[in-house]
Amino acid sequence: MTICSTCGSQQPDGAAFCDECGAALSGPSGAGGIPAGGIPVGIPTMAASLCPVCGAQITPGEQFCNSCGSAVGSAPGVPGVPATPGGGLPTVAASAVGGQTCSNCGAALETDSAFCDMCGAPVQAAAPSYGAVAPPSPAAYAAPAAPAGGYIAVPPAAPGEYAPTMIAQPGAVAYPSPEPGVAGFPHQQIPQPAVYSPPPPVVRGRLVVLGSNVTLPLPTGKGEIIIGREDPVSGIFPDIDLTDHGGDEGGVSRQHARILVQGDRFFIEDLNSTNFTFVNQQKLTPQQPQALVGGDEIRFGRVKTTFQI
């Protein structure tokens, strides 16, 4: 057994470098090592060769230089070197068993060695190897149960395949119904549309002059309509002027009568005219309103008209 002079660790016989600190070892004088002549015990003597690195003599059959630890390879014609009883050169069979080998020279390493016994190179930790992981088969995936809410559960696709997305069925999502009068936000009243009520139809009466069939519409928006003849000198301008319709010849007074409008009802009243007012051949009493209906005949003096609605 050899003792390293640098770190003091015990090294196996035949080691050229310390496997703890990598320092070069000097061989022991006892048996089991390499003799001073440099030829291992039991190896036949052959022509010595020189180390290509340091130039030292190398005994035939040596794989590494005893001086610098450089790998020199096996001599030609030597198929193998038998190991000495005390241990010595590593054999190919040692590395084939499954032990770790030096990445620099390929020599077999002792278990937990920090440096190679042959070349002194630091031992690199072997990277862990991982076996190829086979992708799971599509059958290994279990189809998830359909969630509440109506979604279609699509099974996951195999690795490398296109995975479709979840598709919601139309109308499947149930939203909470809002409270009455609330549109999405609490306490927000929905404005009720105003109920459209059409304005009442405008009842518009008219007088049709008999003989000429001229229509004289009653003015709208007035509750009292004066009928007579216009007299600019006196400043009298009735709402319906009968001057151009035989008013002078027919004896129509300047303010002959008036028609009263109350909603959709009409009344006529004589205003103390000179030649009177008649409804359906009946003479009206002055200042006494008389109801009118569509089709009544109204005569102002001698001018005849028909009331229409």
C-alpha positions in Angstrom: 0.0 0.0 0.0 1.4 3.4 -1.0 1.0 6.6 1.2 0.6 9.9 -0.7 3.3 12.3 0.5 1.0 15.3 -0.2 -2.3 14.5 1.5 -1.3 11.3 3.4 -4.1 9.2 2.0 -3.5 5.5 1.3 -3.3 4.6 -2.4 -3.4 1.1 -4.0 -0.2 -0.5 -5.1 0.8 0.4 -8.7 -1.0 3.8 -8.7 1.0 6.6 -10.3 -1.1 9.5 -9.0 -3.1 10.1 -5.8 -6.8 9.6 -6.4 -7.6 12.1 -3.7 -5.4 15.1 -4.5 -3.9 14.1 -7.9 -0.3 14.4 -6.8 2.3 12.1 -8.4 3.2 9.1 -6.2 6.7 7.7 -5.7 6.5 3.9 -5.7 7.2 1.9 -2.4 10.3 -0.2 -2.0 8.2 -3.2 -0.9 6.8 -5.9 -3.0 3.6 -5.4 -4.9 4.7 -2.2 -6.5 6.7 -1.4 -9.6 10.4 -2.1 -9.2 13.0 0.6 -9.7 13.8 -0.7 -13.1 10.3 0.2 -14.2 9.3 -3.2 -15.4 6.3 -4.8 -13.6 6.7 -8.2 -12.0 5.6 -11.0 -14.3 5.6 -9.0 -17.5 8.1 -10.3 -20.1 10.9 -7.8 -21.1 10.4 -6.1 -24.4 12.1 -3.2 -26.1 11.4 0.0 -24.2 9.7 3.0 -25.8 9.7 6.7 -25.0 6.8 8.8 -23.6 5.6 11.2 -26.3 5.0 13.9 -23.6 8.0 13.8 -21.2 10.4 11.5 -23.0 10.7 9.0 -20.2 11.2 5.3 -20.9 8.1 3.3 -20.9 8.1 -0.4 -20.3 6.4 -2.3 -23.1 2.8 -3.1 -22.2 2.3 0.1 -20.1 -0.7 2.2 -21.0 0.4 5.3 -19.1 3.7 7.0 -18.4 5.0 6.4 -14.9 6.6 9.8 -14.9 3.8 12.1 -16.2 0.8 9.8 -16.4 0.1 10.5 -20.1 -1.7 7.8 -22.0 0.6 6.0 -24.5 -1.5 3.1 -25.7 -0.7 -0.6 -25.8 2.5 -1.7 -27.6 1.9 -3.4 -31.0 1.7 -7.1 -30.8 0.8 -7.2 -27.2 -2.9 -8.2 -27.0 -3.1 -7.9 -23.2 -1.1 -7.4 -20.1 -1.7 -9.8 -17.2 -2.3 -8.1 -13.9 0.3 -8.5 -11.1 -0.7 -10.1 -7.8 -0.5 -6.8 -6.0 -2.7 -4.9 -8.5 -1.3 -2.7 -11.2 -2.5 -1.7 -14.5 -6.3 -1.6 -15.1 -7.7 -4.0 -17.5 -10.5 -3.6 -20.0 -12.6 -6.2 -18.2 -12.6 -3.9 -15.1 -14.4 -1.1 -17.0 -16.7 -3.5 -18.7 -18.1 -4.6 -15.4 -19.9 -1.3 -15.0 -17.4 0.8 -13.0 -16.7 4.4 -13.8 -13.8 5.2 -16.2 -11.6 8.2 -16.5 -12.8 10.6 -19.2 -9.2 11.6 -20.0 -7.4 8.3 -20.3 -10.1 5.7 -20.1 -8.7 3.9 -17.1 -10.9 2.2 -14.6 -11.5 4.3 -11.4 -11.9 3.3 -7.9 -15.2 3.9 -6.2 -15.5 7.5 -4.9 -12.1 8.5 -6.4 -11.6 12.3 -6.9 -8.6 11.8 -9.3 -7.6 9.2 -11.8 -4.9 6.7 -10.5 -3.2 6.6 -13.9 -3.2 10.2 -15.3 -4.2 12.3 -12.3 -7.1 14.0 -14.1 -10.0 15.1 -11.9 -12.9 12.8 -11.9 -16.1 14.3 -13.4 -19.4 13.3 -11.9 -21.3 11.2 -14.3 -24.5 13.0 -15.5 -27.6 11.0 -14.5 -29.1 9.3 -17.5 -32.8 9.3 -18.0 -34.7 6.7 -20.0 -36.9 7.8 -22.8 -40.4 8.5 -21.4 -43.1 7.1 -23.7 -46.0 9.5 -24.2 -49.2 8.3 -22.6 -51.7 6.8 -24.9 -55.0 8.6 -25.6 -56.8 5.8 -23.8 -55.1 6.8 -20.6 -57.1 10.0 -20.5 -60.5 9.7 -18.8 -63.3 11.7 -20.3 -64.4 14.3 -17.7 -68.0 14.4 -16.7 -70.1 17.1 -18.3 -70.2 20.1 -15.9 -73.4 21.7 -14.7 -74.2 24.5 -17.1 -74.5 22.7 -20.4 -70.8 22.7 -21.6 -69.7 20.0 -24.0 -66.8 18.1 -22.5 -64.2 17.5 -25.2 -61.6 14.8 -24.4 -58.0 16.0 -24.4 -56.1 15.4 -27.6 -53.1 13.2 -27.8 -49.7 14.9 -27.7 -49.0 16.6 -31.1 -52.7 16.7 -32.0 -55.0 19.7 -32.2 -57.0 20.2 -29.1 -60.4 21.8 -29.6 -61.7 24.3 -27.1 -64.8 24.0 -25.0 -67.9 25.1 -26.9 -70.9 26.3 -25.0 -74.3 25.3 -26.2 -76.5 28.2 -27.1 -78.8 29.1 -24.3 -77.1 26.8 -21.9 -75.7 29.5 -19.6 -78.3 30.5 -17.1 -78.2 34.0 -15.8 -80.1 35.1 -12.7 -83.3 36.8 -13.5 -83.3 40.4 -12.5 -85.8 41.7 -10.0 -88.9 43.4 -11.3 -88.0 46.9 -12.5 -84.3 46.2 -12.4 -82.2 46.1 -15.6 -78.9 44.5 -14.7 -78.2 46.8 -11.8 -80.0 46.9 -8.4 -82.3 49.7 -7.7 -82.2 51.0 -11.3 -85.8 51.5 -12.4 -86.6 50.9 -16.0 -88.2 54.0 -17.4 -91.7 53.1 -18.6 -92.4 54.4 -22.1 -95.0 57.1 -22.1 -98.4 55.8 -23.3 -99.1 57.6 -26.5 -102.6 59.0 -26.6 -103.5 60.6 -29.9 -105.0 64.0 -29.6 -108.8 64.1 -30.0 -109.8 64.6 -33.6 -110.5 68.2 -34.4 -114.2 68.6 -35.2 -114.3 71.2 -37.9 -117.7 72.3 -39.1 -118.3 74.2 -42.3 -121.1 76.0 -44.2 -121.9 75.2 -47.8 -123.6 78.0 -49.7 -126.6 76.7 -51.6 -126.6 77.5 -55.3 -122.8 78.1 -55.6 -121.7 75.2 -53.4 -118.9 77.3 -52.0 -117.6 75.9 -48.7 -116.9 78.2 -45.9 -114.9 76.4 -43.2 -115.4 77.4 -39.5 -112.1 78.8 -38.0 -110.5 76.3 -35.6 -109.4 77.2 -32.1 -112.2 79.6 -31.5 -115.2 79.0 -29.2 -117.3 81.8 -30.8 -117.6 82.4 -34.6 -119.4 85.6 -35.8 -121.3 85.4 -39.2 -122.3 88.6 -41.0 -121.1 91.3 -43.4 -117.8 93.1 -43.3 -118.0 96.9 -42.7 -114.6 98.6 -42.6 -116.1 102.0 -41.8 -117.7 100.6 -38.7 -114.8 98.4 -37.9 -116.8 95.2 -38.1 -115.0 92.1 -39.5 -117.0 88.9 -38.9 -115.3 85.5 -38.9 -117.4 84.4 -41.9 -118.2 87.2 -44.3 -121.2 86.6 -46.5 -120.8 89.8 -48.6 -119.5 88.0 -51.6 -122.2 85.3 -51.3 -125.3 87.5 -51.7 -125.1 89.1 -48.3 -126.1 92.6 -49.4 -129.0 91.5 -51.6 -130.0 88.8 -49.1 -130.4 91.2 -46.2 -127.6 89.8 -44.0 -126.8 92.0 -41.0 -123.3 93.1 -40.2 -123.4 90.9 -37.1 -126.2 88.5 -38.0 -125.6 85.4 -35.9 -122.9 83.4 -34.1 -121.9 79.7 -33.8 -120.7 78.5 -30.4 -118.3 75.5 -30.3 -118.2 73.4 -27.1 -116.0 70.4 -27.7 -117.5 68.4 -30.5 -120.9 70.1 -30.1 -122.1 73.2 -32.1 -124.8 75.7 -31.3 -126.2 78.7 -33.3 -127.6 81.9 -31.8 -129.3 84.9 -33.6 -127.8 88.3 -32.7 -131.0 90.4 -33.1 -130.6 90.5 -36.8 -132.9 92.5 -39.0 -134.1 89.6 -41.3 -133.8 86.8 -38.7 -132.1 83.4 -38.6 -133.8 80.2 -39.5 -132.8 76.5 -38.8 -134.6 74.0 -40.9 -137.3 76.6 -41.7 -137.7 77.4 -38.0 -137.1 81.0 -36.9 -134.8 81.3 -34.0 -135.5 83.4 -30.9 -132.8 86.0 -30.6 -130.2 85.3 -27.8 -131.4 81.7 -27.5 -128.8 79.1 -28.7 -130.0 76.3 -30.9 -128.1 73.0 -31.2 -126.8 72.1 -34.7 -126.2 68.7 -36.3 -124.7 67.8 -39.6 -127.1 68.4 -42.5 -129.1 71.2 -40.9 -130.2 74.1 -43.2 -129.4 77.5 -41.9 -130.8 80.6 -43.5 -129.3 84.1 -42.8 -131.9 86.5 -44.1 -132.4 85.1 -47.6 -128.9 83.5 -47.9 -129.3 79.7 -47.5 -126.5 77.4 -46.3 -126.1 73.8 -45.2 -124.2 73.0 -42.0 -121.8 70.0 -42.3 -119.3 68.4 -39.9 
